[in-house]
Amino acid sequence: MNRLAGIATVCAVVLVAAHGPAVGHTAQAATPYLQLAGTIPVAGQATVASGDTARAYGSGFCGAPACSPVTLRIGERIAARGIEVGASGTFRAAFTVEEDPGRYTVTASQRAANGSRLVDSAPLVVAVTDQEEVAPEVTLRVLNARRALFFASIRPRRCCARKIVFFQRRLATGHWRTVKRIVLNRNAARRFTASLPHGRLSVRIFVPRAARTRAAASRPIILRR
């Protein structure tokens, strides 16, 4: 019995040694993580366009009342401040990219409640590029010709979500007349009906030119009603 007890004691000591911290070391929290939505970080880098609104997501941060709200910096500029951290240690924030094209470091930081130290995220290197015009790909489908039921969608979604586009039909003169204004949903798409005359018709969706978006139109569709 004493021999078994001795073996159990040795096993317990081995387990404690295996799972306990090494001598002279203490456990440390992981570095808070920062990411910009809509970008794919590669080796801690991301790409955004000057003038765009960037959306930042953070995790592993310290919540109130132990720590202050988060401050976001891009380069030396404070892009956003007073960002509250949730109970799970995460936050969401948005800021406008005002910087000229180049490479910048984005960091999220906060102070402990007593102000004695700073907690910083791992730096995220951002390449800021010039704004580029988007050439939308416009699609129009007929769901029901008799009921004049259609479905329109536009890609990329980011260019035209919740924007106004125009459903048009071609006149005998060859000009296009707007039949209906369509407000796209957040997916840059919409199912809709329209009031159309009977006969052979040619219809399309027209996307007007806007900031960083070229004017574009769907392929005309011929239908008979």
C-alpha positions, 0 to 999 in steps of 0.5 A: 500500500505504501508503495502504491501511495508513493507511485501516486505522489510521484505521478501527481508531481510530474503532472504539476510540473508538466502543466505549471508555468516554467520557473522564472516565467509568468503567464502573459495575455496574448497581444490584442489583434486588429483587422480591417474589414474587407481586406485580406491581411498577408503578413500583417498587411492590408490595402485600402483606398484613399478617401474610403471608410475603413472598418476596424475589428479588434479582439483581445482587448481589455474592457471597462472599468479595468481599461480605457476606451480604444484609440485608433491611429493610422501613422501619427494621426488619431483616426478614431478615439473613445471606442468602447470594448465589449465584454468579450474584449472585442470592438468595431469602429470605422474611420475615413482614410485621409492619407495620401498613397503610401504605407502606414501602420495602423494600431489600436491602443488603450490605457489601464484605468490607473493610466500607468501603462499602454496596451497596444495591438500588433501593428497592421501595415496598410498600403493606401492607394489612389481611388479607382473607378469601378466598372459595374457588371449589371445583370437583368433577368426576366422572372415572369414576362406576363407579370413584368417581373424582373430581377436586377443585380450588380457586381461588385456589390460595394459600388452600388449597394442601396443605390438608385438605378433605372429600369428603361425601355427602348423607344422606336427612335432608339432612345431609352426612356426610364420606366422606373427608379429602382432602389437596390438592397444591401446586396446591390440587387432587387426584385421588382415589377414594372408597368409596360405596354404590350408588344415586343419590348427591349428593356435594360437596367442603367447605372448612372455615373457616381463617385468612383463608379462608371456609368454602366448598363445591362445587356438589353433583353427582348421580351413579348407581352 
